């Protein structure tokens, strides 16, 4: 999914269905490769959700309070 910001910036969104198999690092590399082939620059990706590790950490903290 892509969202344009003005005429020169496009934000690419990707839903990672199995981040333990194909994570953001692999997506970033592929986007870098494809954009480079088209002569475009790429910024650093970011996450909008919590990671699996953070979910586990939060659960463990909650569990220790019970």
PQR file of N, CA, C, O and H, with PARSE charges and radii, in Angstrom:
ATOM      1  N   UNK A   1       0.852  -1.149   0.000 -0.4000 1.5000
ATOM      2  CA  UNK A   1       0.000   0.000   0.000 -0.0000 2.0000
ATOM      3  C   UNK A   1       0.909   1.225   0.000  0.5500 1.7000
ATOM      4  O   UNK A   1       1.937   1.244   0.676 -0.5500 1.4000
ATOM      5  N   UNK A   2       0.530   2.231  -0.749 -0.4000 1.5000
ATOM      6  CA  UNK A   2       1.353   3.437  -0.835 -0.0000 2.0000
ATOM      7  C   UNK A   2       0.502   4.683  -0.628  0.5500 1.7000
ATOM      8  O   UNK A   2      -0.639   4.755  -1.085 -0.5500 1.4000
ATOM      9  H   UNK A   2      -0.305   2.217  -1.299  0.4000 1.0000
ATOM     10  N   UNK A   3       1.067   5.652   0.059 -0.4000 1.5000
ATOM     11  CA  UNK A   3       0.408   6.925   0.323 -0.0000 2.0000
ATOM     12  C   UNK A   3       1.351   8.038  -0.104  0.5500 1.7000
ATOM     13  O   UNK A   3       2.487   8.112   0.363 -0.5500 1.4000
ATOM     14  H   UNK A   3       1.994   5.594   0.431  0.4000 1.0000
ATOM     15  N   UNK A   4       0.880   8.899  -0.987 -0.4000 1.5000
ATOM     16  CA  UNK A   4       1.738   9.990  -1.440 -0.0000 2.0000
ATOM     17  C   UNK A   4       1.653  11.162  -0.468  0.5500 1.7000
ATOM     18  O   UNK A   4       0.599  11.445   0.103 -0.5500 1.4000
ATOM     19  H   UNK A   4      -0.043   8.839  -1.367  0.4000 1.0000
ATOM     20  N   UNK A   5       2.783  11.832  -0.297 -0.4000 1.5000
ATOM     21  CA  UNK A   5       2.900  13.049   0.509 -0.0000 2.0000
ATOM     22  C   UNK A   5       3.486  14.107  -0.425  0.5500 1.7000
ATOM     23  O   UNK A   5       4.704  14.209  -0.566 -0.5500 1.4000
ATOM     24  H   UNK A   5       3.639  11.602  -0.760  0.4000 1.0000
ATOM     25  N   UNK A   6       2.637  14.876  -1.048 -0.4000 1.5000
ATOM     26  CA  UNK A   6       3.105  15.836  -2.033 -0.0000 2.0000
ATOM     27  C   UNK A   6       3.448  15.128  -3.331  0.5500 1.7000
ATOM     28  O   UNK A   6       2.907  14.064  -3.633 -0.5500 1.4000
ATOM     29  H   UNK A   6       1.647  14.793  -0.933  0.4000 1.0000
ATOM     30  N   UNK A   7       4.346  15.724  -4.094 -0.4000 1.5000
ATOM     31  CA  UNK A   7       4.687  15.158  -5.398 -0.0000 2.0000
ATOM     32  C   UNK A   7       5.964  14.339  -5.415  0.5500 1.7000
ATOM     33  O   UNK A   7       6.248  13.663  -6.404 -0.5500 1.4000
ATOM     34  H   UNK A   7       4.786  16.588  -3.849  0.4000 1.0000
ATOM     35  N   UNK A   8       6.749  14.386  -4.329 -0.4000 1.5000
ATOM     36  CA  UNK A   8       8.046  13.696  -4.369 -0.0000 2.0000
ATOM     37  C   UNK A   8       8.222  12.619  -3.301  0.5500 1.7000
ATOM     38  O   UNK A   8       9.231  11.913  -3.307 -0.5500 1.4000
ATOM     39  H   UNK A   8       6.519  14.935  -3.525  0.4000 1.0000
ATOM     40  N   UNK A   9       7.275  12.479  -2.394 -0.4000 1.5000
ATOM     41  CA  UNK A   9       7.418  11.486  -1.322 -0.0000 2.0000
ATOM     42  C   UNK A   9       6.256  10.506  -1.367  0.5500 1.7000
ATOM     43  O   UNK A   9       5.094  10.904  -1.441 -0.5500 1.4000
ATOM     44  H   UNK A   9       6.456  13.052  -2.389  0.4000 1.0000
ATOM     45  N   UNK A  10       6.582   9.230  -1.321 -0.4000 1.5000
ATOM     46  CA  UNK A  10       5.578   8.172  -1.239 -0.0000 2.0000
ATOM     47  C   UNK A  10       5.910   7.290  -0.053  0.5500 1.7000
ATOM     48  O   UNK A  10       7.023   6.775   0.055 -0.5500 1.4000
ATOM     49  H   UNK A  10       7.526   8.906  -1.261  0.4000 1.0000
ATOM     50  N   UNK A  11       4.947   7.115   0.834 -0.4000 1.5000
ATOM     51  CA  UNK A  11       5.114   6.246   1.997 -0.0000 2.0000
ATOM     52  C   UNK A  11       4.554   4.868   1.640  0.5500 1.7000
ATOM     53  O   UNK A  11       3.421   4.751   1.173 -0.5500 1.4000
ATOM     54  H   UNK A  11       4.043   7.533   0.747  0.4000 1.0000
ATOM     55  N   UNK A  12       5.352   3.840   1.864 -0.4000 1.5000
ATOM     56  CA  UNK A  12       4.949   2.470   1.541 -0.0000 2.0000
ATOM     57  C   UNK A  12       4.613   1.755   2.839  0.5500 1.7000
ATOM     58  O   UNK A  12       5.407   1.754   3.780 -0.5500 1.4000
ATOM     59  H   UNK A  12       6.272   3.935   2.244  0.4000 1.0000
ATOM     60  N   UNK A  13       3.430   1.146   2.888 -0.4000 1.5000
ATOM     61  CA  UNK A  13       3.007   0.397   4.074 -0.0000 2.0000
ATOM     62  C   UNK A  13       3.011  -1.091   3.771  0.5500 1.7000
ATOM     63  O   UNK A  13       2.688  -1.514   2.661 -0.5500 1.4000
ATOM     64  H   UNK A  13       2.785   1.147   2.124  0.4000 1.0000
ATOM     65  N   UNK A  14       3.376  -1.869   4.757 -0.4000 1.5000
ATOM     66  CA  UNK A  14       3.447  -3.315   4.598 -0.0000 2.0000
ATOM     67  C   UNK A  14       2.943  -3.974   5.879  0.5500 1.7000
ATOM     68  O   UNK A  14       3.441  -3.681   6.966 -0.5500 1.4000
ATOM     69  H   UNK A  14       3.639  -1.526   5.658  0.4000 1.0000
ATOM     70  N   UNK A  15       1.971  -4.851   5.754 -0.4000 1.5000
ATOM     71  CA  UNK A  15       1.497  -5.620   6.908 -0.0000 2.0000
ATOM     72  C   UNK A  15       2.308  -6.902   6.989  0.5500 1.7000
ATOM     73  O   UNK A  15       2.223  -7.757   6.107 -0.5500 1.4000
ATOM     74  H   UNK A  15       1.567  -5.089   4.871  0.4000 1.0000
ATOM     75  N   UNK A  16       3.090  -7.031   8.044 -0.4000 1.5000
ATOM     76  CA  UNK A  16       3.925  -8.215   8.225 -0.0000 2.0000
ATOM     77  C   UNK A  16       3.089  -9.304   8.875  0.5500 1.7000
ATOM     78  O   UNK A  16       2.836  -9.262  10.079 -0.5500 1.4000
ATOM     79  H   UNK A  16       3.160  -6.337   8.760  0.4000 1.0000
ATOM     80  N   UNK A  17       2.659 -10.278   8.085 -0.4000 1.5000
ATOM     81  CA  UNK A  17       1.795 -11.339   8.587 -0.0000 2.0000
ATOM     82  C   UNK A  17       2.554 -12.366   9.407  0.5500 1.7000
ATOM     83  O   UNK A  17       2.010 -12.936  10.353 -0.5500 1.4000
ATOM     84  H   UNK A  17       2.864 -10.312   7.107  0.4000 1.0000
ATOM     85  N   UNK A  18       3.812 -12.604   9.049 -0.4000 1.5000
ATOM     86  CA  UNK A  18       4.649 -13.543   9.793 -0.0000 2.0000
ATOM     87  C   UNK A  18       6.027 -12.914  10.002  0.5500 1.7000
ATOM     88  O   UNK A  18       6.999 -13.314   9.361 -0.5500 1.4000
ATOM     89  H   UNK A  18       4.254 -12.141   8.281  0.4000 1.0000
ATOM     90  N   UNK A  19       6.109 -11.922  10.908 -0.4000 1.5000
ATOM     91  CA  UNK A  19       7.367 -11.194  11.073 -0.0000 2.0000
ATOM     92  C   UNK A  19       8.530 -12.052  11.538  0.5500 1.7000
ATOM     93  O   UNK A  19       9.684 -11.656  11.373 -0.5500 1.4000
ATOM     94  H   UNK A  19       5.319 -11.598  11.429  0.4000 1.0000
ATOM     95  N   UNK A  20       8.258 -13.216  12.115 -0.4000 1.5000
ATOM     96  CA  UNK A  20       9.370 -14.086  12.512 -0.0000 2.0000
ATOM     97  C   UNK A  20      10.009 -14.753  11.296  0.5500 1.7000
ATOM     98  O   UNK A  20      11.157 -15.194  11.363 -0.5500 1.4000
ATOM     99  H   UNK A  20       7.321 -13.537  12.250  0.4000 1.0000
ATOM    100  N   UNK A  21       9.271 -14.830  10.181 -0.4000 1.5000
ATOM    101  CA  UNK A  21       9.808 -15.416   8.947 -0.0000 2.0000
ATOM    102  C   UNK A  21      10.343 -14.349   8.002  0.5500 1.7000
ATOM    103  O   UNK A  21      11.442 -14.481   7.463 -0.5500 1.4000
ATOM    104  H   UNK A  21       8.339 -14.472  10.127  0.4000 1.0000
ATOM    105  N   UNK A  22       9.568 -13.301   7.805 -0.4000 1.5000
ATOM    106  CA  UNK A  22       9.974 -12.189   6.944 -0.0000 2.0000
ATOM    107  C   UNK A  22       9.739 -10.907   7.727  0.5500 1.7000
ATOM    108  O   UNK A  22       8.611 -10.426   7.839 -0.5500 1.4000
ATOM    109  H   UNK A  22       8.676 -13.194   8.243  0.4000 1.0000
ATOM    110  N   UNK A  23      10.814 -10.370   8.260 -0.4000 1.5000
ATOM    111  CA  UNK A  23      10.707  -9.192   9.108 -0.0000 2.0000
ATOM    112  C   UNK A  23      10.916  -7.894   8.350  0.5500 1.7000
ATOM    113  O   UNK A  23      11.139  -7.882   7.139 -0.5500 1.4000
ATOM    114  H   UNK A  23      11.730 -10.760   8.169  0.4000 1.0000
ATOM    115  N   UNK A  24      10.838  -6.819   9.089 -0.4000 1.5000
ATOM    116  CA  UNK A  24      10.997  -5.498   8.514 -0.0000 2.0000
ATOM    117  C   UNK A  24      12.338  -5.276   7.850  0.5500 1.7000
ATOM    118  O   UNK A  24      12.439  -4.517   6.886 -0.5500 1.4000
ATOM    119  H   UNK A  24      10.657  -6.829  10.072  0.4000 1.0000
ATOM    120  N   UNK A  25      13.381  -5.941   8.364 -0.4000 1.5000
ATOM    121  CA  UNK A  25      14.710  -5.783   7.765 -0.0000 2.0000
ATOM    122  C   UNK A  25      14.738  -6.305   6.332  0.5500 1.7000
ATOM    123  O   UNK A  25      15.349  -5.690   5.459 -0.5500 1.4000
ATOM    124  H   UNK A  25      13.299  -6.557   9.147  0.4000 1.0000
ATOM    125  N   UNK A  26      14.083  -7.431   6.090 -0.4000 1.5000
ATOM    126  CA  UNK A  26      14.044  -7.986   4.731 -0.0000 2.0000
ATOM    127  C   UNK A  26      13.189  -7.114   3.811  0.5500 1.7000
ATOM    128  O   UNK A  26      13.521  -6.917   2.642 -0.5500 1.4000
ATOM    129  H   UNK A  26      13.587  -7.931   6.800  0.4000 1.0000
ATOM    130  N   UNK A  27      12.091  -6.598   4.348 -0.4000 1.5000
ATOM    131  CA  UNK A  27      11.242  -5.702   3.559 -0.0000 2.0000
ATOM    132  C   UNK A  27      12.027  -4.446   3.192  0.5500 1.7000
ATOM    133  O   UNK A  27      11.964  -3.981   2.054 -0.5500 1.4000
ATOM    134  H   UNK A  27      11.821  -6.757   5.298  0.4000 1.0000
ATOM    135  N   UNK A  28      12.765  -3.897   4.156 -0.4000 1.5000
ATOM    136  CA  UNK A  28      13.564  -2.697   3.907 -0.0000 2.0000
ATOM    137  C   UNK A  28      14.577  -2.939   2.795  0.5500 1.7000
ATOM    138  O   UNK A  28      14.745  -2.101   1.909 -0.5500 1.4000
ATOM    139  H   UNK A  28      12.816  -4.274   5.081  0.4000 1.0000
ATOM    140  N   UNK A  29      15.254  -4.089   2.842 -0.4000 1.5000
ATOM    141  CA  UNK A  29      16.239  -4.410   1.800 -0.0000 2.0000
ATOM    142  C   UNK A  29      15.592  -4.498   0.423  0.5500 1.7000
ATOM    143  O   UNK A  29      16.149  -4.007  -0.559 -0.5500 1.4000
ATOM    144  H   UNK A  29      15.118  -4.770   3.562  0.4000 1.0000
ATOM    145  N   UNK A  30      14.429  -5.116   0.347 -0.4000 1.5000
ATOM    146  CA  UNK A  30      13.751  -5.267  -0.946 -0.0000 2.0000
ATOM    147  C   UNK A  30      13.267  -3.919  -1.471  0.5500 1.7000
ATOM    148  O   UNK A  30      13.385  -3.642  -2.665 -0.5500 1.4000
ATOM    149  H   UNK A  30      13.977  -5.515   1.144  0.4000 1.0000
ATOM    150  N   UNK A  31      12.728  -3.087  -0.597 -0.4000 1.5000
ATOM    151  CA  UNK A  31      12.291  -1.750  -1.014 -0.0000 2.0000
ATOM    152  C   UNK A  31      13.492  -0.939  -1.480  0.5500 1.7000
ATOM    153  O   UNK A  31      13.416  -0.249  -2.497 -0.5500 1.4000
ATOM    154  H   UNK A  31      12.632  -3.312   0.372  0.4000 1.0000
ATOM    155  N   UNK A  32      14.601  -1.015  -0.747 -0.4000 1.5000
ATOM    156  CA  UNK A  32      15.825  -0.312  -1.160 -0.0000 2.0000
ATOM    157  C   UNK A  32      16.253  -0.751  -2.561  0.5500 1.7000
ATOM    158  O   UNK A  32      16.593   0.078  -3.405 -0.5500 1.4000
ATOM    159  H   UNK A  32      14.663  -1.575   0.079  0.4000 1.0000
ATOM    160  N   UNK A  33      16.232  -2.061  -2.795 -0.4000 1.5000
ATOM    161  CA  UNK A  33      16.646  -2.608  -4.090 -0.0000 2.0000
ATOM    162  C   UNK A  33      15.740  -2.120  -5.210  0.5500 1.7000
ATOM    163  O   UNK A  33      16.217  -1.627  -6.232 -0.5500 1.4000
ATOM    164  H   UNK A  33      15.956  -2.734  -2.110  0.4000 1.0000
ATOM    165  N   UNK A  34      14.433  -2.258  -5.016 -0.4000 1.5000
ATOM    166  CA  UNK A  34      13.479  -1.867  -6.057 -0.0000 2.0000
ATOM    167  C   UNK A  34      13.513  -0.364  -6.327  0.5500 1.7000
ATOM    168  O   UNK A  34      13.470   0.064  -7.480 -0.5500 1.4000
ATOM    169  H   UNK A  34      14.046  -2.659  -4.186  0.4000 1.0000
ATOM    170  N   UNK A  35      13.589   0.426  -5.274 -0.4000 1.5000
ATOM    171  CA  UNK A  35      13.652   1.876  -5.458 -0.0000 2.0000
ATOM    172  C   UNK A  35      14.942   2.282  -6.173  0.5500 1.7000
ATOM    173  O   UNK A  35      14.934   3.153  -7.042 -0.5500 1.4000
ATOM    174  H   UNK A  35      13.623   0.078  -4.337  0.4000 1.0000
ATOM    175  N   UNK A  36      16.043   1.640  -5.796 -0.4000 1.5000
ATOM    176  CA  UNK A  36      17.323   1.931  -6.442 -0.0000 2.0000
ATOM    177  C   UNK A  36      17.289   1.648  -7.932  0.5500 1.7000
ATOM    178  O   UNK A  36      17.872   2.388  -8.725 -0.5500 1.4000
ATOM    179  H   UNK A  36      16.049   0.932  -5.090  0.4000 1.0000
ATOM    180  N   UNK A  37      16.604   0.571  -8.313 -0.4000 1.5000
ATOM    181  CA  UNK A  37      16.479   0.235  -9.734 -0.0000 2.0000
ATOM    182  C   UNK A  37      15.703   1.311 -10.502  0.5500 1.7000
ATOM    183  O   UNK A  37      15.870   1.465 -11.712 -0.5500 1.4000
ATOM    184  H   UNK A  37      16.131  -0.030  -7.669  0.4000 1.0000
ATOM    185  N   UNK A  38      14.862   2.045  -9.788 -0.4000 1.5000
ATOM    186  CA  UNK A  38      14.074   3.113 -10.412 -0.0000 2.0000
ATOM    187  C   UNK A  38      14.685   4.493 -10.198  0.5500 1.7000
ATOM    188  O   UNK A  38      14.108   5.504 -10.596 -0.5500 1.4000
ATOM    189  H   UNK A  38      14.726   1.921  -8.805  0.4000 1.0000
ATOM    190  N   UNK A  39      15.860   4.528  -9.565 -0.4000 1.5000
ATOM    191  CA  UNK A  39      16.535   5.804  -9.335 -0.0000 2.0000
ATOM    192  C   UNK A  39      15.924   6.622  -8.206  0.5500 1.7000
ATOM    193  O   UNK A  39      16.060   7.846  -8.182 -0.5500 1.4000
ATOM    194  H   UNK A  39      16.329   3.706  -9.241  0.4000 1.0000
ATOM    195  N   UNK A  40      15.260   5.962  -7.281 -0.4000 1.5000
ATOM    196  CA  UNK A  40      14.629   6.658  -6.154 -0.0000 2.0000
ATOM    197  C   UNK A  40      15.393   6.390  -4.869  0.5500 1.7000
ATOM    198  O   UNK A  40      16.043   5.354  -4.725 -0.5500 1.4000
ATOM    199  H   UNK A  40      15.150   4.968  -7.301  0.4000 1.0000
ATOM    200  N   UNK A  41      15.310   7.321  -3.950 -0.4000 1.5000
ATOM    201  CA  UNK A  41      15.898   7.159  -2.631 -0.0000 2.0000
ATOM    202  C   UNK A  41      14.874   6.580  -1.673  0.5500 1.7000
ATOM    203  O   UNK A  41      13.670   6.643  -1.921 -0.5500 1.4000
ATOM    204  H   UNK A  41      14.782   8.162  -4.067  0.4000 1.0000
ATOM    205  N   UNK A  42      15.362   6.015  -0.575 -0.4000 1.5000
ATOM    206  CA  UNK A  42      14.492   5.381   0.413 -0.0000 2.0000
ATOM    207  C   UNK A  42      14.915   5.815   1.804  0.5500 1.7000
ATOM    208  O   UNK A  42      16.103   5.869   2.120 -0.5500 1.4000
ATOM    209  H   UNK A  42      16.340   5.964  -0.373  0.4000 1.0000
ATOM    210  N   UNK A  43      13.923   6.125   2.631 -0.4000 1.5000
ATOM    211  CA  UNK A  43      14.184   6.430   4.035 -0.0000 2.0000
ATOM    212  C   UNK A  43      14.104   5.170   4.876  0.5500 1.7000
ATOM    213  O   UNK A  43      13.799   4.090   4.369 -0.5500 1.4000
ATOM    214  H   UNK A  43      12.957   6.082   2.374  0.4000 1.0000
ATOM    215  N   UNK A  44      14.379   5.314   6.155 -0.4000 1.5000
ATOM    216  CA  UNK A  44      14.342   4.185   7.087 -0.0000 2.0000
ATOM    217  C   UNK A  44      12.903   3.854   7.443  0.5500 1.7000
ATOM    218  O   UNK A  44      12.097   4.747   7.706 -0.5500 1.4000
ATOM    219  H   UNK A  44      14.627   6.191   6.567  0.4000 1.0000
ATOM    220  N   UNK A  45      12.584   2.558   7.449 -0.4000 1.5000
ATOM    221  CA  UNK A  45      11.251   2.102   7.811 -0.0000 2.0000
ATOM    222  C   UNK A  45      10.985   2.232   9.304  0.5500 1.7000
ATOM    223  O   UNK A  45      11.906   2.449  10.092 -0.5500 1.4000
ATOM    224  H   UNK A  45      13.238   1.833   7.234  0.4000 1.0000
ATOM    225  N   UNK A  46       9.725   2.097   9.682 -0.4000 1.5000
ATOM    226  CA  UNK A  46       9.344   2.172  11.088 -0.0000 2.0000
ATOM    227  C   UNK A  46       8.154   1.256  11.336  0.5500 1.7000
ATOM    228  O   UNK A  46       7.453   0.865  10.402 -0.5500 1.4000
ATOM    229  H   UNK A  46       8.977   1.921   9.042  0.4000 1.0000
ATOM    230  N   UNK A  47       7.936   0.922  12.587 -0.4000 1.5000
ATOM    231  CA  UNK A  47       6.823   0.070  12.982 -0.0000 2.0000
ATOM    232  C   UNK A  47       5.736   0.911  13.637  0.5500 1.7000
ATOM    233  O   UNK A  47       6.024   1.898  14.314 -0.5500 1.4000
ATOM    234  H   UNK A  47       8.505   1.239  13.345  0.4000 1.0000
ATOM    235  N   UNK A  48       4.493   0.513  13.430 -0.4000 1.5000
ATOM    236  CA  UNK A  48       3.376   1.200  14.078 -0.0000 2.0000
ATOM    237  C   UNK A  48       2.728   0.330  15.144  0.5500 1.7000
ATOM    238  O   UNK A  48       1.762   0.750  15.781 -0.5500 1.4000
ATOM    239  H   UNK A  48       4.259  -0.289  12.880  0.4000 1.0000
ATOM    240  N   UNK A  49       3.242  -0.865  15.344 -0.4000 1.5000
ATOM    241  CA  UNK A  49       2.698  -1.800  16.318 -0.0000 2.0000
ATOM    242  C   UNK A  49       3.820  -2.262  17.233  0.5500 1.7000
ATOM    243  O   UNK A  49       4.995  -2.026  16.954 -0.5500 1.4000
ATOM    244  H   UNK A  49       4.027  -1.206  14.826  0.4000 1.0000
ATOM    245  N   UNK A  50       3.457  -2.914  18.316 -0.4000 1.5000
ATOM    246  CA  UNK A  50       4.482  -3.431  19.221 -0.0000 2.0000
ATOM    247  C   UNK A  50       5.036  -4.746  18.682  0.5500 1.7000
ATOM    248  O   UNK A  50       4.336  -5.494  18.000 -0.5500 1.4000
ATOM    249  H   UNK A  50       2.502  -3.106  18.542  0.4000 1.0000
ATOM    250  N   UNK A  51       6.283  -5.014  18.991 -0.4000 1.5000
ATOM    251  CA  UNK A  51       6.932  -6.233  18.520 -0.0000 2.0000
ATOM    252  C   UNK A  51       6.493  -7.427  19.360  0.5500 1.7000
ATOM    253  O   UNK A  51       5.945  -7.264  20.450 -0.5500 1.4000
ATOM    254  H   UNK A  51       6.852  -4.406  19.544  0.4000 1.0000
ATOM    255  N   UNK A  52       6.738  -8.620  18.845 -0.4000 1.5000
ATOM    256  CA  UNK A  52       6.417  -9.841  19.583 -0.0000 2.0000
ATOM    257  C   UNK A  52       7.167  -9.862  20.915  0.5500 1.7000
ATOM    258  O   UNK A  52       6.607 -10.269  21.933 -0.5500 1.4000
ATOM    259  H   UNK A  52       7.183  -8.752  17.959  0.4000 1.0000
ATOM    260  N   UNK A  53       8.413  -9.433  20.916 -0.4000 1.5000
ATOM    261  CA  UNK A  53       9.205  -9.397  22.144 -0.0000 2.0000
ATOM    262  C   UNK A  53       8.576  -8.475  23.178  0.5500 1.7000
ATOM    263  O   UNK A  53       8.549  -8.794  24.367 -0.5500 1.4000
ATOM    264  H   UNK A  53       8.868  -9.103  20.088  0.4000 1.0000
ATOM    265  N   UNK A  54       8.067  -7.325  22.725 -0.4000 1.5000
ATOM    266  CA  UNK A  54       7.447  -6.386  23.652 -0.0000 2.0000
ATOM    267  C   UNK A  54       6.138  -6.939  24.211  0.5500 1.7000
ATOM    268  O   UNK A  54       5.816  -6.704  25.376 -0.5500 1.4000
ATOM    269  H   UNK A  54       8.088  -7.065  21.759  0.4000 1.0000
ATOM    270  N   UNK A  55       5.393  -7.658  23.408 -0.4000 1.5000
ATOM    271  CA  UNK A  55       4.158  -8.287  23.889 -0.0000 2.0000
ATOM    272  C   UNK A  55       4.491  -9.287  24.995  0.5500 1.7000
ATOM    273  O   UNK A  55       3.830  -9.307  26.033 -0.5500 1.4000
ATOM    274  H   UNK A  55       5.654  -7.848  22.462  0.4000 1.0000
ATOM    275  N   UNK A  56       5.503 -10.110  24.779 -0.4000 1.5000
ATOM    276  CA  UNK A  56       5.913 -11.101  25.777 -0.0000 2.0000
ATOM    277  C   UNK A  56       6.386 -10.409  27.043  0.5500 1.7000
ATOM    278  O   UNK A  56       6.031 -10.813  28.151 -0.5500 1.4000
ATOM    279  H   UNK A  56       6.040 -10.094  23.936  0.4000 1.0000
ATOM    280  N   UNK A  57       7.189  -9.361  26.875 -0.4000 1.5000
ATOM    281  CA  UNK A  57       7.700  -8.623  28.033 -0.0000 2.0000
ATOM    282  C   UNK A  57       6.549  -8.031  28.848  0.5500 1.7000
ATOM    283  O   UNK A  57       6.557  -8.111  30.076 -0.5500 1.4000
ATOM    284  H   UNK A  57       7.477  -9.033  25.976  0.4000 1.0000
ATOM    285  N   UNK A  58       5.571  -7.443  28.181 -0.4000 1.5000
ATOM    286  CA  UNK A  58       4.418  -6.874  28.883 -0.0000 2.0000
ATOM    287  C   UNK A  58       3.629  -7.960  29.614  0.5500 1.7000
ATOM    288  O   UNK A  58       3.182  -7.756  30.743 -0.5500 1.4000
ATOM    289  H   UNK A  58       5.564  -7.378  27.183  0.4000 1.0000
ATOM    290  N   UNK A  59       3.461  -9.110  28.967 -0.4000 1.5000
ATOM    291  CA  UNK A  59       2.739 -10.214  29.583 -0.0000 2.0000
ATOM    292  C   UNK A  59       3.462 -10.687  30.843  0.5500 1.7000
ATOM    293  O   UNK A  59       2.840 -10.911  31.881 -0.5500 1.4000
ATOM    294  H   UNK A  59       3.823  -9.275  28.050  0.4000 1.0000
ATOM    295  N   UNK A  60       4.764 -10.832  30.739 -0.4000 1.5000
ATOM    296  CA  UNK A  60       5.547 -11.299  31.885 -0.0000 2.0000
ATOM    297  C   UNK A  60       5.439 -10.313  33.055  0.5500 1.7000
ATOM    298  O   UNK A  60       5.350 -10.732  34.209 -0.5500 1.4000
ATOM    299  H   UNK A  60       5.270 -10.650  29.895  0.4000 1.0000
ATOM    300  N   UNK A  61       5.446  -9.023  32.768 -0.4000 1.5000
ATOM    301  CA  UNK A  61       5.312  -8.023  33.831 -0.0000 2.0000
ATOM    302  C   UNK A  61       3.937  -8.125  34.475  0.5500 1.7000
ATOM    303  O   UNK A  61       3.819  -8.084  35.699 -0.5500 1.4000
ATOM    304  H   UNK A  61       5.519  -8.683  31.830  0.4000 1.0000
ATOM    305  N   UNK A  62       2.894  -8.257  33.652 -0.4000 1.5000
ATOM    306  CA  UNK A  62       1.540  -8.395  34.188 -0.0000 2.0000
ATOM    307  C   UNK A  62       1.411  -9.669  35.009  0.5500 1.7000
ATOM    308  O   UNK A  62       0.794  -9.666  36.075 -0.5500 1.4000
ATOM    309  H   UNK A  62       2.991  -8.290  32.657  0.4000 1.0000
ATOM    310  N   UNK A  63       1.984 -10.744  34.522 -0.4000 1.5000
ATOM    311  CA  UNK A  63       1.906 -12.031  35.188 -0.0000 2.0000
ATOM    312  C   UNK A  63       2.609 -11.984  36.556  0.5500 1.7000
ATOM    313  O   UNK A  63       2.167 -12.628  37.508 -0.5500 1.4000
ATOM    314  H   UNK A  63       2.486 -10.746  33.656  0.4000 1.0000
ATOM    315  N   UNK A  64       3.677 -11.237  36.640 -0.4000 1.5000
ATOM    316  CA  UNK A  64       4.415 -11.158  37.914 -0.0000 2.0000
ATOM    317  C   UNK A  64       3.667 -10.328  38.955  0.5500 1.7000
ATOM    318  O   UNK A  64       3.937 -10.444  40.150 -0.5500 1.4000
ATOM    319  H   UNK A  64       4.035 -10.715  35.866  0.4000 1.0000
ATOM    320  N   UNK A  65       2.736  -9.497  38.511 -0.4000 1.5000
ATOM    321  CA  UNK A  65       1.947  -8.686  39.434 -0.0000 2.0000
ATOM    322  C   UNK A  65       0.767  -9.455  40.017  0.5500 1.7000
ATOM    323  O   UNK A  65       0.217  -9.065  41.047 -0.5500 1.4000
ATOM    324  H   UNK A  65       2.517  -9.402  37.540  0.4000 1.0000
ATOM    325  N   UNK A  66       0.378 -10.547  39.361 -0.4000 1.5000
ATOM    326  CA  UNK A  66      -0.814 -11.291  39.803 -0.0000 2.0000
ATOM    327  C   UNK A  66      -0.541 -12.145  41.011  0.5500 1.7000
ATOM    328  O   UNK A  66      -1.441 -12.828  41.500 -0.5500 1.4000
ATOM    329  H   UNK A  66       0.825 -10.864  38.524  0.4000 1.0000
TER
END
